[in-house]
Structure formats: C-alpha cells, structure tokens
Amino acid sequence: MLGLDAPTLVARIFTLIIAFTIHELAHAWTAVELGDDTPRRMGRLTLNPLAHLDFLGSLLLVFAGFGWAKPVMTNPYNFRNGPRLGMALVAAAGPFSNLVMALVAAIPFRLGLLNTASWLTLFLVEFIFLNIILMLFNLLPIGPLDGSKVLRGFAPREWDSWLNPLEQWGPFILMALIFLGSFGRFSLIGLIIGPPANFLYHAIVGL
C-alpha cells in the first residue's frame, strides 16, 4: 500500500471500477440469457458499479492485486441447459470478460500507438495486468471462486465425492492462500498466479 504512487493508485481504482463491473455484468447477462431472470430482478443487469462492488474486495484489489465483487445470485434450476452446465457457463463468463478487456486494452500497444511515458500507457498497463490477475485468481478451482463452478460443471459426476469437501472448505483454503501464505516478500498466492500472469501479459501486449 505504502509503495503505490498517486498515478498507479488512480489507475488501479479506475481499473477496479471498470473490470469488476463488467465481470459481474457478464455473470448476470449470461445467467439471463440461459433462462434465469434472477440477476435482472436483483438489479445486477446494469453497468452501475454500485450494484456490483464489494468494499473489502475492492480495497484488496487496489492494494494487494486480488479481490472480489458482490456475487451474482442465480437459480441454477432455471437454466435451459441444466443447473450443472449452466452454472459453469455463468461462472466462466466473468473471467472470460476479464480476458476480453485485457485483449482490447492491448490493441494500442500492438499497433504501436502509445508513448511509453504517457499516463494513458500507465493506465493501460495496470488495466491489462490487473484484468489478467482477476481472471487467473477467479479461475482457481477453490470455492467460492468461479473456477470451482467451472470445474464442477465440466468434471465427471464421479468427482463429486472429493469436489464437495473441496467446495465446503474452499473459503478457508482461499484465506490461507491469501493471508497465511504471505510473509514479507514471499506470497503463496503470488507464486501461483504471478508466473502465468506475467506470461499472459507479455503474450497479449507483445512486449
């Protein structure tokens, strides 16, 4: 937190507002398209950030590089393609939206349109990298993250015997990864997400 300069902090806040809003809207829109009107009735089918942002999750994203928003409530039994596959598709829509945002934001880099010293460059770097972090973090197969629902949706039903306790203990495992795995410069969650995030960033931006 203390190491953030003002431009980086501002860039992260704007990234937070845009990325979390579109991520949650993607969940809501996909659920509605699959036949469940619950997100619309709960006011989540909107670009209004206030409908989606969670205070603690937002602070963590700004200062720690990971975080969360308010979950989109759905009734999986309303999905036309069944609750299991429907939940997997709704869950995958959020991380997929982060990937799309990162790809779109990288277009100016790919076209060579940016001055490396500009504020816009700083913002796009933060925007791309944090969207990649959000995507990878949410794809971890640990409840209540999106990755656990995606895994359950596409895994054989025979896997349920070990997926059920993994989902039950998921929040505790997640907290352990985030908080108990961080000592000084070492971060367990950073060790898991950092290398693929760096690889994807350079692959997307082309640097």
ChimeraX commands (.cxc) that place a marker at each C-alpha (Angstrom):
marker #1 position 0.00,0.00,0.00 radius 0.5
marker #1 position 2.73,2.44,1.00 radius 0.5
marker #1 position 4.64,1.80,-2.21 radius 0.5
marker #1 position 1.85,2.97,-4.51 radius 0.5
marker #1 position 2.33,6.36,-6.12 radius 0.5
marker #1 position -0.69,8.55,-6.92 radius 0.5
marker #1 position -0.92,7.76,-10.68 radius 0.5
marker #1 position -0.75,4.00,-10.03 radius 0.5
marker #1 position -3.37,4.25,-7.31 radius 0.5
marker #1 position -5.71,6.21,-9.59 radius 0.5
marker #1 position -5.14,3.71,-12.42 radius 0.5
marker #1 position -5.97,0.81,-10.11 radius 0.5
marker #1 position -9.15,2.46,-8.84 radius 0.5
marker #1 position -10.41,3.08,-12.39 radius 0.5
marker #1 position -9.44,-0.46,-13.34 radius 0.5
marker #1 position -11.30,-1.77,-10.33 radius 0.5
marker #1 position -14.48,0.09,-11.23 radius 0.5
marker #1 position -14.45,-0.99,-14.87 radius 0.5
marker #1 position -13.19,-4.56,-14.51 radius 0.5
marker #1 position -15.35,-5.61,-11.57 radius 0.5
marker #1 position -18.45,-4.03,-13.08 radius 0.5
marker #1 position -18.06,-5.78,-16.43 radius 0.5
marker #1 position -17.01,-9.06,-14.77 radius 0.5
marker #1 position -20.19,-9.19,-12.68 radius 0.5
marker #1 position -22.35,-7.93,-15.53 radius 0.5
marker #1 position -21.01,-10.81,-17.64 radius 0.5
marker #1 position -22.19,-13.27,-14.97 radius 0.5
marker #1 position -25.61,-11.61,-14.82 radius 0.5
marker #1 position -26.06,-11.33,-18.59 radius 0.5
marker #1 position -25.08,-14.96,-19.17 radius 0.5
marker #1 position -27.49,-16.18,-16.48 radius 0.5
marker #1 position -30.36,-14.18,-18.00 radius 0.5
marker #1 position -29.53,-15.45,-21.49 radius 0.5
marker #1 position -29.59,-19.03,-20.18 radius 0.5
marker #1 position -33.09,-18.55,-18.78 radius 0.5
marker #1 position -32.70,-17.28,-15.21 radius 0.5
marker #1 position -34.13,-13.80,-14.63 radius 0.5
marker #1 position -32.90,-13.59,-11.01 radius 0.5
marker #1 position -29.96,-11.22,-11.74 radius 0.5
marker #1 position -32.27,-8.83,-13.62 radius 0.5
marker #1 position -34.78,-8.80,-10.76 radius 0.5
marker #1 position -31.97,-8.13,-8.26 radius 0.5
marker #1 position -30.68,-5.17,-10.26 radius 0.5
marker #1 position -27.44,-6.80,-11.42 radius 0.5
marker #1 position -28.02,-6.47,-15.16 radius 0.5
marker #1 position -26.51,-2.99,-15.14 radius 0.5
marker #1 position -23.29,-1.07,-15.75 radius 0.5
marker #1 position -23.77,0.83,-12.49 radius 0.5
marker #1 position -20.65,-0.02,-10.42 radius 0.5
marker #1 position -22.52,0.50,-7.14 radius 0.5
marker #1 position -24.60,-2.59,-7.88 radius 0.5
marker #1 position -21.50,-4.79,-8.13 radius 0.5
marker #1 position -18.62,-3.56,-5.96 radius 0.5
marker #1 position -17.78,-5.06,-2.57 radius 0.5
marker #1 position -15.92,-2.69,-0.23 radius 0.5
marker #1 position -13.35,-5.13,1.21 radius 0.5
marker #1 position -12.81,-6.96,-2.08 radius 0.5
marker #1 position -12.28,-3.64,-3.85 radius 0.5
marker #1 position -9.68,-2.48,-1.32 radius 0.5
marker #1 position -7.79,-5.74,-1.66 radius 0.5
marker #1 position -7.68,-5.45,-5.43 radius 0.5
marker #1 position -6.33,-1.89,-5.24 radius 0.5
marker #1 position -3.67,-2.59,-2.63 radius 0.5
marker #1 position -2.94,-6.31,-2.94 radius 0.5
marker #1 position -3.63,-7.10,-6.60 radius 0.5
marker #1 position -6.52,-9.52,-5.97 radius 0.5
marker #1 position -10.06,-9.13,-4.72 radius 0.5
marker #1 position -13.72,-9.80,-5.37 radius 0.5
marker #1 position -17.08,-8.15,-6.02 radius 0.5
marker #1 position -20.62,-8.93,-4.83 radius 0.5
marker #1 position -21.60,-12.39,-6.12 radius 0.5
marker #1 position -24.40,-12.53,-8.67 radius 0.5
marker #1 position -27.24,-14.62,-7.24 radius 0.5
marker #1 position -28.84,-17.11,-9.63 radius 0.5
marker #1 position -31.30,-20.00,-9.56 radius 0.5
marker #1 position -29.45,-22.75,-11.46 radius 0.5
marker #1 position -32.64,-24.78,-11.91 radius 0.5
marker #1 position -33.91,-22.08,-14.28 radius 0.5
marker #1 position -31.09,-22.66,-16.76 radius 0.5
marker #1 position -32.25,-24.20,-20.02 radius 0.5
marker #1 position -29.13,-26.37,-20.31 radius 0.5
marker #1 position -29.39,-27.70,-16.75 radius 0.5
marker #1 position -28.03,-26.46,-13.42 radius 0.5
marker #1 position -24.59,-28.04,-13.67 radius 0.5
marker #1 position -23.55,-26.83,-17.12 radius 0.5
marker #1 position -25.49,-23.58,-16.71 radius 0.5
marker #1 position -23.60,-22.64,-13.54 radius 0.5
marker #1 position -20.29,-23.49,-15.23 radius 0.5
marker #1 position -21.06,-21.19,-18.16 radius 0.5
marker #1 position -22.24,-18.37,-15.91 radius 0.5
marker #1 position -19.10,-18.73,-13.78 radius 0.5
marker #1 position -16.79,-18.81,-16.82 radius 0.5
marker #1 position -18.34,-15.64,-18.25 radius 0.5
marker #1 position -16.72,-13.44,-15.59 radius 0.5
marker #1 position -13.08,-14.46,-16.10 radius 0.5
marker #1 position -13.67,-14.54,-19.86 radius 0.5
marker #1 position -14.79,-10.90,-19.73 radius 0.5
marker #1 position -11.51,-10.00,-17.98 radius 0.5
marker #1 position -9.57,-11.68,-20.78 radius 0.5
marker #1 position -11.55,-9.78,-23.40 radius 0.5
marker #1 position -10.92,-6.47,-21.61 radius 0.5
marker #1 position -7.18,-7.19,-21.45 radius 0.5
marker #1 position -7.09,-8.05,-25.17 radius 0.5
marker #1 position -8.98,-4.89,-26.15 radius 0.5
marker #1 position -6.78,-2.68,-23.96 radius 0.5
marker #1 position -3.66,-4.19,-25.57 radius 0.5
marker #1 position -4.64,-3.08,-29.09 radius 0.5
marker #1 position -2.85,0.32,-28.82 radius 0.5
marker #1 position 0.35,-1.48,-27.77 radius 0.5
marker #1 position 0.06,-3.90,-30.67 radius 0.5
marker #1 position -0.43,-1.02,-33.09 radius 0.5
marker #1 position 2.49,0.98,-31.64 radius 0.5
marker #1 position 0.30,3.98,-30.84 radius 0.5
marker #1 position 1.47,4.72,-27.30 radius 0.5
marker #1 position 4.17,6.93,-25.85 radius 0.5
marker #1 position 5.83,4.83,-23.15 radius 0.5
marker #1 position 5.97,7.85,-20.79 radius 0.5
marker #1 position 2.29,8.80,-21.00 radius 0.5
marker #1 position -0.35,8.48,-18.28 radius 0.5
marker #1 position -2.52,6.51,-20.71 radius 0.5
marker #1 position 0.25,3.94,-21.04 radius 0.5
marker #1 position 0.46,3.57,-17.25 radius 0.5
marker #1 position -3.30,3.15,-17.03 radius 0.5
marker #1 position -3.45,0.52,-19.77 radius 0.5
marker #1 position -0.57,-1.44,-18.25 radius 0.5
marker #1 position -2.39,-1.55,-14.91 radius 0.5
marker #1 position -5.69,-2.30,-16.64 radius 0.5
marker #1 position -4.30,-5.20,-18.65 radius 0.5
marker #1 position -2.27,-6.74,-15.84 radius 0.5
marker #1 position -4.99,-6.48,-13.19 radius 0.5
marker #1 position -7.59,-7.96,-15.54 radius 0.5
marker #1 position -5.24,-10.90,-16.09 radius 0.5
marker #1 position -4.80,-11.23,-12.31 radius 0.5
marker #1 position -8.58,-11.14,-11.84 radius 0.5
marker #1 position -9.08,-13.79,-14.48 radius 0.5
marker #1 position -6.47,-16.18,-13.07 radius 0.5
marker #1 position -7.47,-15.61,-9.45 radius 0.5
marker #1 position -11.13,-16.31,-10.20 radius 0.5
marker #1 position -10.25,-19.43,-12.18 radius 0.5
marker #1 position -8.60,-21.09,-9.18 radius 0.5
marker #1 position -10.69,-24.25,-8.57 radius 0.5
marker #1 position -11.44,-23.26,-4.97 radius 0.5
marker #1 position -14.90,-22.33,-3.72 radius 0.5
marker #1 position -16.41,-19.79,-3.84 radius 0.5
marker #1 position -14.33,-18.66,-6.83 radius 0.5
marker #1 position -15.60,-19.08,-10.40 radius 0.5
marker #1 position -13.08,-21.82,-11.10 radius 0.5
marker #1 position -14.75,-24.23,-8.69 radius 0.5
marker #1 position -18.09,-23.90,-10.51 radius 0.5
marker #1 position -16.40,-24.28,-13.91 radius 0.5
marker #1 position -14.60,-27.41,-12.73 radius 0.5
marker #1 position -17.77,-28.91,-11.27 radius 0.5
marker #1 position -19.73,-28.15,-14.43 radius 0.5
marker #1 position -17.37,-29.99,-16.75 radius 0.5
marker #1 position -15.96,-32.68,-14.43 radius 0.5
marker #1 position -17.45,-36.20,-14.36 radius 0.5
marker #1 position -20.03,-36.72,-11.64 radius 0.5
marker #1 position -17.72,-39.36,-10.14 radius 0.5
marker #1 position -15.52,-36.46,-8.99 radius 0.5
marker #1 position -18.26,-35.09,-6.71 radius 0.5
marker #1 position -17.04,-37.16,-3.76 radius 0.5
marker #1 position -13.89,-35.01,-3.49 radius 0.5
marker #1 position -15.25,-31.82,-5.07 radius 0.5
marker #1 position -17.91,-31.49,-2.34 radius 0.5
marker #1 position -15.46,-31.22,0.60 radius 0.5
marker #1 position -13.14,-29.05,-1.51 radius 0.5
marker #1 position -16.03,-26.64,-2.08 radius 0.5
marker #1 position -17.05,-26.77,1.58 radius 0.5
marker #1 position -13.55,-25.95,2.81 radius 0.5
marker #1 position -12.81,-23.64,-0.12 radius 0.5
marker #1 position -13.17,-20.30,1.72 radius 0.5
marker #1 position -10.76,-21.44,4.44 radius 0.5
marker #1 position -8.25,-22.71,1.87 radius 0.5
marker #1 position -8.55,-19.44,-0.02 radius 0.5
marker #1 position -7.97,-17.34,3.09 radius 0.5
marker #1 position -4.95,-19.49,3.94 radius 0.5
marker #1 position -3.50,-18.95,0.47 radius 0.5
marker #1 position -4.04,-15.20,0.66 radius 0.5
marker #1 position -3.14,-14.35,4.26 radius 0.5
marker #1 position -1.24,-17.24,5.85 radius 0.5
marker #1 position 0.84,-17.72,2.72 radius 0.5
marker #1 position 2.22,-14.16,2.79 radius 0.5
marker #1 position 5.39,-13.48,4.76 radius 0.5
marker #1 position 7.49,-10.45,3.92 radius 0.5
marker #1 position 8.37,-10.60,0.25 radius 0.5
marker #1 position 7.03,-14.14,-0.14 radius 0.5
marker #1 position 3.45,-14.59,-1.33 radius 0.5
marker #1 position 1.99,-18.03,-1.90 radius 0.5
marker #1 position -0.90,-16.71,-4.00 radius 0.5
marker #1 position 1.59,-14.61,-5.97 radius 0.5
marker #1 position 3.71,-17.69,-6.57 radius 0.5
marker #1 position 0.69,-19.48,-8.03 radius 0.5
marker #1 position -0.70,-16.61,-10.14 radius 0.5
marker #1 position 2.39,-14.49,-10.83 radius 0.5
marker #1 position 4.24,-16.60,-13.45 radius 0.5
marker #1 position 1.20,-17.29,-15.68 radius 0.5
marker #1 position 0.11,-13.64,-15.26 radius 0.5
marker #1 position 3.49,-12.37,-16.44 radius 0.5
marker #1 position 3.48,-14.82,-19.36 radius 0.5
marker #1 position -0.02,-13.79,-20.46 radius 0.5
marker #1 position 0.76,-10.09,-20.08 radius 0.5
marker #1 position 3.76,-10.28,-22.41 radius 0.5
marker #1 position 1.88,-12.55,-24.83 radius 0.5
marker #1 position -1.09,-10.17,-25.00 radius 0.5
marker #1 position 0.84,-6.90,-25.14 radius 0.5
marker #1 position 3.56,-8.29,-27.37 radius 0.5
marker #1 position 6.48,-6.85,-25.38 radius 0.5
marker link #1:1,2 radius 0.2
marker link #1:2,3 radius 0.2
marker link #1:3,4 radius 0.2
marker link #1:4,5 radius 0.2
marker link #1:5,6 radius 0.2
marker link #1:6,7 radius 0.2
marker link #1:7,8 radius 0.2
marker link #1:8,9 radius 0.2
marker link #1:9,10 radius 0.2
marker link #1:10,11 radius 0.2
marker link #1:11,12 radius 0.2
marker link #1:12,13 radius 0.2
marker link #1:13,14 radius 0.2
marker link #1:14,15 radius 0.2
marker link #1:15,16 radius 0.2
marker link #1:16,17 radius 0.2
marker link #1:17,18 radius 0.2
marker link #1:18,19 radius 0.2
marker link #1:19,20 radius 0.2
marker link #1:20,21 radius 0.2
marker link #1:21,22 radius 0.2
marker link #1:22,23 radius 0.2
marker link #1:23,24 radius 0.2
marker link #1:24,25 radius 0.2
marker link #1:25,26 radius 0.2
marker link #1:26,27 radius 0.2
marker link #1:27,28 radius 0.2
marker link #1:28,29 radius 0.2
marker link #1:29,30 radius 0.2
marker link #1:30,31 radius 0.2
marker link #1:31,32 radius 0.2
marker link #1:32,33 radius 0.2
marker link #1:33,34 radius 0.2
marker link #1:34,35 radius 0.2
marker link #1:35,36 radius 0.2
marker link #1:36,37 radius 0.2
marker link #1:37,38 radius 0.2
marker link #1:38,39 radius 0.2
marker link #1:39,40 radius 0.2
marker link #1:40,41 radius 0.2
marker link #1:41,42 radius 0.2
marker link #1:42,43 radius 0.2
marker link #1:43,44 radius 0.2
marker link #1:44,45 radius 0.2
marker link #1:45,46 radius 0.2
marker link #1:46,47 radius 0.2
marker link #1:47,48 radius 0.2
marker link #1:48,49 radius 0.2
marker link #1:49,50 radius 0.2
marker link #1:50,51 radius 0.2
marker link #1:51,52 radius 0.2
marker link #1:52,53 radius 0.2
marker link #1:53,54 radius 0.2
marker link #1:54,55 radius 0.2
marker link #1:55,56 radius 0.2
marker link #1:56,57 radius 0.2
marker link #1:57,58 radius 0.2
marker link #1:58,59 radius 0.2
marker link #1:59,60 radius 0.2
marker link #1:60,61 radius 0.2
marker link #1:61,62 radius 0.2
marker link #1:62,63 radius 0.2
marker link #1:63,64 radius 0.2
marker link #1:64,65 radius 0.2
marker link #1:65,66 radius 0.2
marker link #1:66,67 radius 0.2
marker link #1:67,68 radius 0.2
marker link #1:68,69 radius 0.2
marker link #1:69,70 radius 0.2
marker link #1:70,71 radius 0.2
marker link #1:71,72 radius 0.2
marker link #1:72,73 radius 0.2
marker link #1:73,74 radius 0.2
marker link #1:74,75 radius 0.2
marker link #1:75,76 radius 0.2
marker link #1:76,77 radius 0.2
marker link #1:77,78 radius 0.2
marker link #1:78,79 radius 0.2
marker link #1:79,80 radius 0.2
marker link #1:80,81 radius 0.2
marker link #1:81,82 radius 0.2
marker link #1:82,83 radius 0.2
marker link #1:83,84 radius 0.2
marker link #1:84,85 radius 0.2
marker link #1:85,86 radius 0.2
marker link #1:86,87 radius 0.2
marker link #1:87,88 radius 0.2
marker link #1:88,89 radius 0.2
marker link #1:89,90 radius 0.2
marker link #1:90,91 radius 0.2
marker link #1:91,92 radius 0.2
marker link #1:92,93 radius 0.2
marker link #1:93,94 radius 0.2
marker link #1:94,95 radius 0.2
marker link #1:95,96 radius 0.2
marker link #1:96,97 radius 0.2
marker link #1:97,98 radius 0.2
marker link #1:98,99 radius 0.2
marker link #1:99,100 radius 0.2
marker link #1:100,101 radius 0.2
marker link #1:101,102 radius 0.2
marker link #1:102,103 radius 0.2
marker link #1:103,104 radius 0.2
marker link #1:104,105 radius 0.2
marker link #1:105,106 radius 0.2
marker link #1:106,107 radius 0.2
marker link #1:107,108 radius 0.2
marker link #1:108,109 radius 0.2
marker link #1:109,110 radius 0.2
marker link #1:110,111 radius 0.2
marker link #1:111,112 radius 0.2
marker link #1:112,113 radius 0.2
marker link #1:113,114 radius 0.2
marker link #1:114,115 radius 0.2
marker link #1:115,116 radius 0.2
marker link #1:116,117 radius 0.2
marker link #1:117,118 radius 0.2
marker link #1:118,119 radius 0.2
marker link #1:119,120 radius 0.2
marker link #1:120,121 radius 0.2
marker link #1:121,122 radius 0.2
marker link #1:122,123 radius 0.2
marker link #1:123,124 radius 0.2
marker link #1:124,125 radius 0.2
marker link #1:125,126 radius 0.2
marker link #1:126,127 radius 0.2
marker link #1:127,128 radius 0.2
marker link #1:128,129 radius 0.2
marker link #1:129,130 radius 0.2
marker link #1:130,131 radius 0.2
marker link #1:131,132 radius 0.2
marker link #1:132,133 radius 0.2
marker link #1:133,134 radius 0.2
marker link #1:134,135 radius 0.2
marker link #1:135,136 radius 0.2
marker link #1:136,137 radius 0.2
marker link #1:137,138 radius 0.2
marker link #1:138,139 radius 0.2
marker link #1:139,140 radius 0.2
marker link #1:140,141 radius 0.2
marker link #1:141,142 radius 0.2
marker link #1:142,143 radius 0.2
marker link #1:143,144 radius 0.2
marker link #1:144,145 radius 0.2
marker link #1:145,146 radius 0.2
marker link #1:146,147 radius 0.2
marker link #1:147,148 radius 0.2
marker link #1:148,149 radius 0.2
marker link #1:149,150 radius 0.2
marker link #1:150,151 radius 0.2
marker link #1:151,152 radius 0.2
marker link #1:152,153 radius 0.2
marker link #1:153,154 radius 0.2
marker link #1:154,155 radius 0.2
marker link #1:155,156 radius 0.2
marker link #1:156,157 radius 0.2
marker link #1:157,158 radius 0.2
marker link #1:158,159 radius 0.2
marker link #1:159,160 radius 0.2
marker link #1:160,161 radius 0.2
marker link #1:161,162 radius 0.2
marker link #1:162,163 radius 0.2
marker link #1:163,164 radius 0.2
marker link #1:164,165 radius 0.2
marker link #1:165,166 radius 0.2
marker link #1:166,167 radius 0.2
marker link #1:167,168 radius 0.2
marker link #1:168,169 radius 0.2
marker link #1:169,170 radius 0.2
marker link #1:170,171 radius 0.2
marker link #1:171,172 radius 0.2
marker link #1:172,173 radius 0.2
marker link #1:173,174 radius 0.2
marker link #1:174,175 radius 0.2
marker link #1:175,176 radius 0.2
marker link #1:176,177 radius 0.2
marker link #1:177,178 radius 0.2
marker link #1:178,179 radius 0.2
marker link #1:179,180 radius 0.2
marker link #1:180,181 radius 0.2
marker link #1:181,182 radius 0.2
marker link #1:182,183 radius 0.2
marker link #1:183,184 radius 0.2
marker link #1:184,185 radius 0.2
marker link #1:185,186 radius 0.2
marker link #1:186,187 radius 0.2
marker link #1:187,188 radius 0.2
marker link #1:188,189 radius 0.2
marker link #1:189,190 radius 0.2
marker link #1:190,191 radius 0.2
marker link #1:191,192 radius 0.2
marker link #1:192,193 radius 0.2
marker link #1:193,194 radius 0.2
marker link #1:194,195 radius 0.2
marker link #1:195,196 radius 0.2
marker link #1:196,197 radius 0.2
marker link #1:197,198 radius 0.2
marker link #1:198,199 radius 0.2
marker link #1:199,200 radius 0.2
marker link #1:200,201 radius 0.2
marker link #1:201,202 radius 0.2
marker link #1:202,203 radius 0.2
marker link #1:203,204 radius 0.2
marker link #1:204,205 radius 0.2
marker link #1:205,206 radius 0.2
marker link #1:206,207 radius 0.2
view
